[in-house]
Amino acid sequence: MSFSLPTLPYAPTALEPIISEKTLAFHYGKHHQTYVDNLNKMVPGTAFENSSLEEIVKTAPAGPIFNNAAQIWNHTFYFEALTAAGKAVPALPEIEAQYGSFDAFKDEFSKAAVALFGAGWLWLVKDAAGKLQIVAESNAGNPMTKGLKPILCFDVWEHAYYIDYQNRRAEHVTKIWDILNWEVILKRF
């Protein structure tokens, strides 16, 4: 199976000023593309040759194939949940029931994203019982490997924000909330 870079659902300038066209060109056009190119070179002749991206993420052992597949999946999931004109936050009864309010959830999620040491991803997931969890994953980590259902993620690798925010991860995290596509995120619930 051959993998390809998914088309973004918005123009390269659509996320400005929160994510610049230059950042998107590097993050999506170079980093994301490199993971796709790498995986396409790695899987021929392996047990994953005919596997879907999700199957590889869920079953591949730690190592280069998993890392590249997970980074493709993670980035696609992240980019799909962004939008040019941030949408108003809808009623989110599951979040409000578990965290008390959307603002309390947003605060806890943001603090965890800023606190994640080094490179990685911060996820809102559902467990098998339907309970929401905020999960930090280092490097290419993906919560599907633990049987969790991803709903939302923030990319906190430096390449996601360094061109626009340098070392100000907290500022980047604060601003990402303004360009989330809640229609996409709600479908994931």
N, C-alpha and C positions, 0 to 999 in steps of 0.2 A: 504494500500500500504506500502511496506517495502522499506526503503532507504538503499543504500550501499555506501561505500567510493569508488569513481571512481578511476580507475587505473591511475597513473601518466604516461604521455607520454614520460618519460625519466627515466634513471637510478637514484638511490638515490644520486650518486656522480656527476651526470651530470652538476649540476649548480655551482660546486666549481670552483674557490674560492669565488665567489660572495655570494652564499648561500651554506653553508657547509652541508655535509651529516647529521651531528648532528642536525643542525637547521631543516632540512627537516624531520628528524625522529620525532622531537617534534612537529613541525608545522603541517605537514601533518599526520604523523602516530599517534599522540596523540590528538592534538587540533581538527583537522578536524574530526578524527574518533569519538571523544567524542560528537561532535555536531550530528553526524549521530546516534550514540547510544542513545543519549537523545531524539531526535525526534522520533525514533522508539518506545520509551517507552511512549511518550506523545500523539501521534495521535490516537491510537486505541480507539474507542468509541466516538470520536469527529466528528465534521462536516468535518474535514480534513482527515479522515481515508482513503478515496479513492482519494485524491487530489494529483496532481503532486507537485513537489517542487516549481516550478514557480507559480502555482496557490496559494499555501500557502503563498509565499512571497508577492504576489500581494493583497491577501485578508485577511490574518490573522490580528487580532488586535494586537497592541503592547503587548508583553508578551513573555513567555517562548517558545511557539510554533513558533511564528514569529522569535524570536531571533535565535533559533537553525536552523530553515529552511533557514533563510537568511544567516547565517554563512556558512552553507553547500554550498548554491548557490554561495555566494561571493568567498569562497575559491576555489571552482571548477573553476569558471570563471578566477580567478587570476592564479592558477597553470597551466591551459590550455594555457595561453599566455606567458609562459616562455619556454626557449629552451636552450639546452646545448651550442650550438655555436650560439651566438646572430646573428641575421640576419641583413644585411644592411638595413637601413631605405629606403623604396621605396618612389617614388613620392607620396605625399599625398596632392592632390590639395585642398581638403576640409579644411584641417588644414592650408595649406599655404594661402588660400583665407581669412580665418577668423582670423588667428593669424599673418599673414605677412610672416612667415617662420616657418619651423619645429623647429629651434633653439629657436625662441621666444615662441612657444607653450611649448616646453620642459622646458624652464626656468620658465614659469608661472605655469605649472603643478607641477614641482618640488618644487617650493616655497610654493605652496598651500599644498602639501603633508607634507612638513616639518612643516608648520605652524598649521596644524590641531591639535587642543588641545586634549590631551588624546588619547584614542583608537578610531580607525575608519578606513575608506576607502576613497581614493580619486579616483574619476571616471571621465572619458571622456565619455560624453553621447550625444545623439542626441535628440532634442525635436521633437514634432509632426510636426513642420515646416521644420525639417531637419537641424536646426541650432545646431552647436556644443556648448557644455557647459562643464566647469570644475566644478564638484560638490563634495563637501565634505560631508560625512555622518559619524556621530558618531556611535560608537558601531557596531551594526549589520545592520545599515542603508543600504538600497538598493534603487537606483533611480527608479526602476520599480514601486515602490509604488506611485510615482509622475507622472507616465505615460511616463517616459524617457527611451530611449533605450541605455543600456550600451554597450560601445565599448572597454574600457580599464579600469583597476583598479589597484591601488597599495594598498597593505595591510600595514597600518601603526600602527597596534597593535604592542606592544613591542615583543610579541612572534614571530613575523615575522623576527626580526633582532637582538634581544638582545644577543643571544649566540655569534654571530659573530661580532657585532658592539657595544655592550653595549648600552650606551645612545647616540650614534652617528647616529641618524636617518637620518640626511642630507647625510652622507657618504653612507648609505644603499640605499637611494633614488637615488643618483647619479649613483651608480653601477647597479641598477636594469635595467636601460636603455640598458645596454650591453647584457642582456640575454632575451630581449623581442622577441617573435616569431611574426614577422610582417605578416606572411602568415595567421596566426589565426586572428590577429587583423584586417587585411584588410577584411576578410570575414564578420566580424561583422559590417563593414560600410554599 
